[in-house]
């Protein structure tokens, strides 16, 4: 059905597309857009054995739809960062099921995990994790190395992304020459340069003052409004106003799970088509979204 609607969108000669009612096609597109991108069932992460046994996650269940902006909160040690690391394929669960975009990734090889991380997941860390010996431009371009983009394309795409964050004049600075807020914006640029489907943010405002925190959250809000799925860990309840869903964890399980935006009103993804290093963006119609 997706290809039928695609033919209708692009004005192709597909007879099924021309015969399909426009409202039916838009409903199918919206359903595709808000499909489940992550399914976690019975996930457990155990450390130690016997008397030293402890659980970071225990029989954890979670479903995430495309376009959600989820904030995960809870006391230290409740499993927030462990969950984020497993979703980001940086850690492996002891048991349970993890479906990413329809693929069971719980037991895949390290090589396959690396490919999926490079193509589908962007990371934003509390401590920025910028390489101090590389320029700002080279730091942002780094994820494109892992998906085999030529050097000239990498630098062009990185420069275009930095321009979005008003950092193009600092492309050749070293990270140590930037403020904390600027370094975190560079880290966000690095996270989105390869146009991933999911962005994981672990306390992205934890080391920033209130003014820089607001600037970073506004950038994340803008990225989310383009239809990106964002999963963010935070200790700051004031930031939950940016979320479409707030999950509170306790002892490795979900304590409360509150949606503030209905699934049908989640933003749709802006497709990025890169040709010879240039990005062209186009938005699908979103009749189901409320203004």
N, C-alpha and C positions, 0 to 999 in steps of 0.2 A: 504493500500500500504506500510505503514511503516514496518509492520510485514513481508511482502514479501521480501523487501529489506534486512531486518534484517536476514532473513534466508540465503540470498545470501552472506551476509558479514561473517556470522559465519560458512559457509560451511555446513549448514543443508541440509536435504533431501527434502525440500519444492519444489515440482515440478514447482510451479509458479516462484519461485526464480531462478531455473536453466534455465527456459525458457525465463526469462526476459533479454533483452540486458543489458550489463553492463553500457553502457552510459545512458540508460533510468533510471536504478536504481540509478545511481549517481545523475542524475538530480532531481529525486524525493527526495533523501536524502538532496540535497542542498536546495530544495524548503522548505522542512520541517525545515531545520536548520535556514533558514532566514525568518521564518514565523513571523507574528506579535505577539509579546509577550505582548504588552500593547496597548490598544485602549482607548482613552479618547475622549468623545464627549459632547460638550456643558457644560463642567464642570464650575460651579460657586461656589465661596466661598464668602459669604457675612457676614459682621459683622455689628451689630446694625440695627436700623430701623428708618425710617423717616428722620429727619434732621441729625441724626448721622450715617446713613447708609454709608458703604464703601465696596469696593470689592477688595479682594486680587487676585481673579481670576474671569474672566467674559467671559462666553461662550467660554471656552478654548477647543481647539481640538488638539490632538496629537496622532500620531501612532509611536510606537517604535518596531523595528525588533530585533530579537534575534541576539546577537553578535555586536550590536552597542556600540560605546563609545561616549556618548553624553555629551557635556559640555553646561551648561545653564548659560548665563551671563545676566547682566542687572543692573540697578541702585538699590540701597536699596529701599525696599518697592514695587518692581515690581511683587512680587508673587513667586519668585524662591523657597524659603524655604517652603512656603505653598504647592506648587506643589510637592516638594520632600516628604513632610510629608504625603500628600494624597496618592501618589504612594506607599509609605512605609506602608500604613495602620495605620499611627499614628494619622491621622486627618480625618475628614469626610467632604465631600463637601456638600454645601447647596442643590445643584441640579446638574443633569448631569449624565452621564454614564461612568463607569470605568470598563473595561474588562481586567482581568489579566489572561493570559494563557487560554483564552476561557471562564472564569467564571466571571459573573457580580458580582463584590464585593462591589458595592456602598452601598448596604443595608444589608450586612451580619452581623451576630452577632459578638460581641466582642470576644467570644471564637473562632469562626471560623477565625477571623482576626489574632488572636494570633497564631493559628496553621499555617496559611499561612506565616506570618512573620518568624516564626521559621524555616520553611522548604524552603522557596523560596527567602527570602530577607536578604541580609547582609548590615549592616550600618557602615559607617565611619563618625565620627563627627570631627568638627574643634577642640574641646576641649578634644578629645580622649575618654572621658566618661569611663575611666577605674575605677574599684572599688579599692580604695586605700588600703583597708585592705586585699585584696586578692593578692596572688602571680601572677606573669606574666602568669604562666602555668594555674592557676585557672581562670584568666580572659579570656584567650583564649578558655578554655573548657566550659565556661558558656553557650553559645548558644546550646550546645549539651544536656544540662539539659532539655531544653524545647522540645526536640524531644525524650526524654526518653532513652538516651544512658546510659549504665552502667558506673559507675565511672571509672573503669579501662580502658574502651574503650575511655571515654572522655579524660582522661589524656594522653593516648597513641596518639590519633589523634591530640590533642593540641600540644604535643611535636613534632610530625612529621611536623606539620604546622610551628611551630617556627623554626625548623631546616631549612626550606626553606628560612627564613628571616635571617639566621645566628644569631639567638637569643637563641639557645638551652643552651648556657652557662649562660644565665640570667633567666632561667625558674623559679627560686625560689627567684628572686629579687622582691621587691615591686615596683609599678609604680614610686614612688617618687625617686627611686634610678636610674632611667633611664633619658636620655636626651629627649628633645621634639621629635626629629626624631625617637628615639628608641620607645618611647611611641606610636607614630603614626603607626609605623610598627607592634607593638603589636596589635593595634586597627585593622589594615588591616588583620592580622592573625586571629583575632577573627571574622572578617566579613566573611572570606572564609572557616572557619573550618568545617562548616556544608554543604559545597558545594552548596550554594544557586544559583538560576538561575539569580538573579538580585543583583547588588551591588550599593547602593546609598551612595554617598559621598558628604557631605556638607562642603565646604571649607576645604578640608583635609590638605592643605598646608598653611592655613591662619595664623597659629601661628609659622611657621617654617622659618628659614633663607633659603637663596637661595640654599645652598649645600644640606641641609636636604630635601628641596622641590623637588629637582631633584631626590634624592634617592627614595622618596615616589612615584613620578610620574613614575619612571622606574619600580617600583614594580607593580603599577597599569597597566602599559603597558604590562608587562609580564602576568598578570592575564587576561587582555583582549585578548591577543594573544592566550590564551587557549580556547577562544570562549565565555567567560563570557560577559554578558551585563552590562555595567557600565553607570550610570547616575550621573553626577557630577556637582555641583554648584561651580562657582568660580568667583572672580573679576579680576583674573590675565589673561590678553589676551595672554601672552607669553605661557601659558600652553595649548592653543588650538591646538598646533602642535601634541599633543597626541590623539586628538579626530578624530572620523570618521564623526562627525556631530556637528555643533555649532549652538545653538539656542540663540538668543538675545530676551529677554522679555522686555516689556514696558507696564505699567499700567494694569497688569494682563492678557496680551495677548502676542502672539508671534509677534515680530516685524520683525525679519529675521530668516530664517531657511536654513542653508547651509550644504549640504553633501559634504564631501571630499573624501569619499570612496563609490564606487557603492555597492548596496545591495548584488550582487552576489559575491563580493570579501571580504565580512565580514568573520572573522575567525570562525571556527566551534568549538563547545564545546568539550572539552576533558572530557569523562565520567570518573567519579570516583566511583569505586566499593569498598566499605569497607567491609572486611570480618574479623571478630574478631579483629577489630581495625586497620587492615592494609589496606592501600589504593593502589589500582592497577589502573593505568591510561592507557587509550588506545585512540588513535586518529583515527577518521574515515578519509578515504581518501577525499581529497578536490581538485578535479581536476579543480574546477571553480575559485580557488584562484590564484591571480597573485603574483609572488615573487617580 
